[in-house]
Amino acid sequence: MGDDVQVGRMVQDLRISRDLRQEDVAARAGVSRPTVSRLERGLIDGLTVGALRAISRALGMPSVVSLGWRSPEIDRLRDRLHAAMVEQVAAALSSLGWELVPEHSFNQYGERGSADILAWHRASSALLIVETKTRLFDLQDTLMAINRKRRLLPGLAAKEYGWHPGQVGVLLVLPDVSTHRHVVWRHAATFAAALPQRQVEVRHWLAHPNGGLRGIWFLAISHDDDIGQRSRRRRASKRRLGTGRMQKPGPLGPRGTLSGSRMTDSGRHDS
């Protein structure tokens, strides 16, 4: 991956972590939205030094002009986001009676990997393999890794834990932001074949495992302190709607969604 593209993705990661749209960053920086978009796509040539510095200031990051780096802040941000997502999924599964093994590593005849969560539903003899991603950098690599875990982990779980699954589920968990939904939409045919089930079907299966699961869960991140602050625009909107203080996040509620978040039948969240 070229340096310009890598810088663009780091800028995009920071923007998303702060729950800002490209329009918000553009307004803060005094530039146009297409300028922000060009930077995030790694199209830095042709952008002025002033515009790059203004966007950097708007995001509270070191100047893009002096980068040429892989920011430690980005790595820490992704680590915190990943940890927050895994913790949120683990709490949800535990509340539904799943037994959990976090960060399960394996090495089977040279095929290595790890599952963010390996879960067992004793009443249904169901095994669940959870793959959590903060970003989809390589779609083919992600799907290959999921298929490898689906092939190997049921047998390894039987040997290591005495879990003999009658049904197996694989679940890809992504942050519920427009960037990831757009990736899934752009590769709709691929995802429909590999991971066809979505929010409503996923939450039903997690509560009552029956048959196999191959699904995607767009997770509404609730641990904001770990991954960046919400924008003033979102906070002001909440106050105008009379919600007052945001609810403290919790595990899956009665409808199978996270407490403090409501999922519509279309699979989108209304906070």
C-alpha positions as CSV (number, residue, x, y, z in Angstrom):
1,M,0.0,0.0,0.0
2,G,1.4,3.4,-0.9
3,D,2.3,5.9,1.7
4,D,-0.3,8.4,0.5
5,V,-3.1,5.8,0.7
6,Q,-1.9,4.7,4.2
7,V,-2.0,8.3,5.4
8,G,-5.4,8.8,3.9
9,R,-6.7,5.7,5.8
10,M,-5.2,7.0,9.1
11,V,-7.0,10.3,8.6
12,Q,-10.3,8.5,7.9
13,D,-9.8,6.3,11.0
14,L,-9.4,9.4,13.2
15,R,-12.4,11.1,11.7
16,I,-14.6,8.1,12.3
17,S,-13.3,7.7,15.8
18,R,-14.5,11.2,16.5
19,D,-17.9,10.5,15.0
20,L,-17.4,13.2,12.3
21,R,-18.6,13.3,8.8
22,Q,-16.4,14.6,6.0
23,E,-18.6,17.7,5.9
24,D,-17.9,18.3,9.6
25,V,-14.2,18.2,9.1
26,A,-14.4,20.4,6.0
27,A,-16.4,23.0,7.9
28,R,-13.9,23.0,10.8
29,A,-10.9,23.2,8.4
30,G,-12.4,25.8,6.1
31,V,-12.0,23.5,3.0
32,S,-14.4,21.7,0.8
33,R,-15.8,18.2,1.4
34,P,-14.2,16.9,-1.8
35,T,-10.8,18.1,-0.4
36,V,-11.3,15.9,2.7
37,S,-12.4,13.0,0.5
38,R,-9.4,13.3,-1.7
39,L,-7.1,13.2,1.3
40,E,-8.8,10.1,2.7
41,R,-8.4,8.3,-0.6
42,G,-4.7,9.1,-0.6
43,L,-5.0,11.6,-3.5
44,I,-2.6,14.1,-1.8
45,D,-1.0,15.4,-5.0
46,G,-2.7,18.7,-5.9
47,L,-3.8,19.5,-2.3
48,T,-2.3,22.6,-0.8
49,V,-0.1,22.6,2.2
50,G,-2.5,25.0,3.9
51,A,-5.4,22.6,3.3
52,L,-3.5,19.6,4.7
53,R,-2.5,21.5,7.8
54,A,-6.1,22.8,8.3
55,I,-7.5,19.3,8.1
56,S,-4.9,18.0,10.5
57,R,-5.8,20.8,13.0
58,A,-9.5,20.0,12.6
59,L,-8.9,16.4,13.7
60,G,-6.4,17.3,16.4
61,M,-3.6,15.3,14.8
62,P,0.0,16.0,13.8
63,S,0.3,17.8,10.5
64,V,-0.2,15.5,7.5
65,V,2.5,17.5,5.8
66,S,5.2,16.2,8.2
67,L,3.8,12.7,8.5
68,G,5.4,10.0,6.4
69,W,4.6,8.0,9.5
70,R,2.5,5.3,10.9
71,S,1.0,7.1,13.9
72,P,1.2,5.3,17.2
73,E,-2.1,7.0,18.0
74,I,-3.8,5.2,15.2
75,D,-2.5,1.8,16.5
76,R,-3.7,2.6,20.0
77,L,-7.0,3.8,18.6
78,R,-7.6,0.6,16.7
79,D,-6.5,-1.5,19.7
80,R,-8.9,0.3,22.0
81,L,-11.7,0.1,19.5
82,H,-11.1,-3.6,19.0
83,A,-11.0,-4.3,22.7
84,A,-14.2,-2.3,23.3
85,M,-16.0,-4.3,20.5
86,V,-14.8,-7.7,21.9
87,E,-15.9,-6.7,25.4
88,Q,-19.3,-5.6,24.2
89,V,-19.9,-8.8,22.2
90,A,-18.7,-10.9,25.1
91,A,-21.1,-9.2,27.5
92,A,-23.9,-9.7,25.1
93,L,-23.2,-13.4,24.6
94,S,-22.7,-14.0,28.3
95,S,-26.1,-12.5,29.0
96,L,-27.6,-15.1,26.6
97,G,-26.0,-18.0,28.3
98,W,-23.0,-18.6,26.1
99,E,-19.7,-19.8,27.6
100,L,-16.7,-17.9,26.2
101,V,-13.1,-18.4,25.4
102,P,-11.6,-15.0,24.3
103,E,-8.6,-14.9,22.0
104,H,-8.5,-18.6,21.2
105,S,-5.3,-19.3,19.3
106,F,-4.7,-22.4,17.2
107,N,-2.0,-24.1,15.2
108,Q,-3.2,-27.1,13.3
109,Y,-0.5,-28.6,11.0
110,G,0.9,-25.2,10.2
111,E,-2.5,-23.5,9.8
112,R,-2.4,-20.8,12.4
113,G,-4.8,-18.2,13.6
114,S,-7.0,-17.0,16.4
115,A,-10.7,-16.3,17.1
116,D,-11.5,-13.2,19.0
117,I,-14.2,-15.2,20.8
118,L,-15.0,-18.9,20.7
119,A,-18.4,-19.4,22.3
120,W,-20.4,-22.5,23.4
121,H,-24.2,-22.7,23.9
122,R,-24.5,-25.8,26.0
123,A,-28.3,-26.1,25.8
124,S,-28.2,-26.1,22.0
125,S,-24.8,-27.7,21.4
126,A,-23.9,-24.7,19.3
127,L,-20.5,-23.4,18.6
128,L,-20.0,-19.7,17.7
129,I,-16.8,-18.3,16.1
130,V,-16.6,-14.5,16.3
131,E,-14.3,-12.4,14.1
132,T,-14.1,-8.7,15.1
133,K,-12.8,-6.2,12.6
134,T,-12.3,-2.5,13.1
135,R,-11.5,-2.1,9.4
136,L,-11.9,-4.3,6.3
137,F,-8.6,-3.8,4.6
138,D,-8.5,-7.0,2.5
139,L,-11.9,-8.6,1.9
140,Q,-10.5,-11.8,0.4
141,D,-8.1,-12.3,3.3
142,T,-10.9,-11.8,5.8
143,L,-13.2,-14.3,4.2
144,M,-10.4,-16.8,3.8
145,A,-9.5,-16.5,7.5
146,I,-13.2,-17.0,8.5
147,N,-13.5,-20.1,6.3
148,R,-10.3,-21.5,7.8
149,K,-11.6,-21.0,11.3
150,R,-15.0,-22.5,10.4
151,R,-13.2,-25.6,9.1
152,L,-10.7,-26.1,11.9
153,L,-12.2,-24.8,15.1
154,P,-15.2,-27.2,15.6
155,G,-12.8,-30.2,15.7
156,L,-10.3,-28.4,18.0
157,A,-13.1,-27.3,20.3
158,A,-14.1,-30.9,20.7
159,K,-10.6,-32.0,21.5
160,E,-9.7,-29.1,23.8
161,Y,-12.9,-28.4,25.6
162,G,-15.1,-31.4,25.0
163,W,-17.5,-29.3,23.0
164,H,-19.1,-31.4,20.3
165,P,-21.1,-29.0,18.2
166,G,-24.3,-30.0,16.5
167,Q,-24.4,-26.6,14.8
168,V,-21.8,-24.0,14.1
169,G,-22.1,-20.2,13.6
170,V,-19.6,-17.7,12.3
171,L,-20.1,-14.1,12.9
172,L,-18.2,-11.1,11.5
173,V,-18.6,-8.0,13.8
174,L,-18.0,-4.6,12.3
175,P,-18.5,-1.1,13.8
176,D,-21.9,0.3,12.8
177,V,-20.6,3.2,10.7
178,S,-21.4,4.2,7.2
179,T,-18.0,3.3,5.9
180,H,-18.4,-0.4,6.7
181,R,-22.0,-0.5,5.5
182,H,-20.8,0.9,2.2
183,V,-18.1,-1.8,1.9
184,V,-20.7,-4.5,2.4
185,W,-23.1,-2.8,0.0
186,R,-20.3,-2.4,-2.6
187,H,-19.5,-6.1,-2.4
188,A,-23.1,-7.2,-1.9
189,A,-22.9,-10.4,-4.0
190,T,-19.8,-11.6,-2.2
191,F,-21.2,-11.0,1.2
192,A,-24.6,-12.5,0.3
193,A,-22.8,-15.7,-0.6
194,A,-20.3,-15.8,2.3
195,L,-22.2,-14.2,5.2
196,P,-25.8,-13.7,4.2
197,Q,-27.4,-13.2,7.6
198,R,-27.8,-9.8,9.1
199,Q,-29.0,-8.0,12.3
200,V,-32.5,-9.5,12.9
201,E,-31.5,-13.1,12.0
202,V,-28.2,-12.8,13.9
203,R,-29.9,-11.6,17.1
204,H,-32.5,-14.3,16.8
205,W,-29.9,-17.0,16.3
206,L,-27.7,-15.8,19.2
207,A,-30.8,-16.0,21.5
208,H,-32.0,-19.3,20.1
209,P,-29.3,-21.2,18.1
210,N,-30.9,-23.4,15.5
211,G,-29.0,-24.6,12.4
212,G,-26.0,-22.8,11.2
213,L,-25.2,-19.1,11.2
214,R,-23.1,-17.1,8.7
215,G,-23.7,-13.5,9.5
216,I,-22.6,-9.9,10.0
217,W,-23.3,-7.9,13.0
218,F,-23.0,-4.1,12.7
219,L,-22.2,-3.2,16.3
220,A,-23.3,0.1,17.7
221,I,-20.2,1.1,19.7
222,S,-21.3,2.3,23.1
223,H,-17.9,2.7,25.0
224,D,-17.3,6.2,23.6
225,D,-14.6,7.1,26.1
226,D,-12.4,4.3,24.7
227,I,-12.6,5.2,21.1
228,G,-13.1,9.0,20.8
229,Q,-15.7,11.6,21.7
230,R,-19.0,12.0,19.9
231,S,-19.4,15.3,18.1
232,R,-21.2,18.2,19.6
233,R,-23.7,17.9,16.8
234,R,-24.7,14.4,17.9
235,R,-24.9,15.5,21.6
236,A,-26.9,18.5,20.8
237,S,-29.3,16.4,18.7
238,K,-29.8,14.1,21.7
239,R,-30.6,17.0,24.0
240,R,-33.1,18.5,21.5
241,L,-34.9,15.1,21.4
242,G,-35.2,15.2,25.2
243,T,-33.1,12.2,25.9
244,G,-30.9,14.0,28.4
245,R,-27.8,12.0,29.4
246,M,-27.0,9.1,27.2
247,Q,-27.8,5.7,28.7
248,K,-25.0,3.6,30.1
249,P,-24.3,0.8,27.6
250,G,-25.2,-2.8,28.5
251,P,-25.6,-6.2,27.1
252,L,-28.3,-7.3,24.6
253,G,-31.7,-6.2,25.7
254,P,-35.0,-8.0,25.4
255,R,-35.1,-7.5,21.6
256,G,-31.6,-8.7,21.2
257,T,-30.0,-5.3,20.9
258,L,-27.6,-3.5,23.1
259,S,-29.1,-1.5,25.9
260,G,-29.4,2.1,25.0
261,S,-29.7,1.3,21.3
262,R,-32.7,0.3,19.3
263,M,-32.4,-1.8,16.1
264,T,-35.1,-1.5,13.5
265,D,-36.1,-4.4,11.3
266,S,-34.1,-2.9,8.5
267,G,-31.0,-3.7,10.6
268,R,-30.1,0.0,11.3
269,H,-29.8,1.5,14.8
270,D,-31.7,4.4,16.2
271,S,-29.8,5.6,19.2
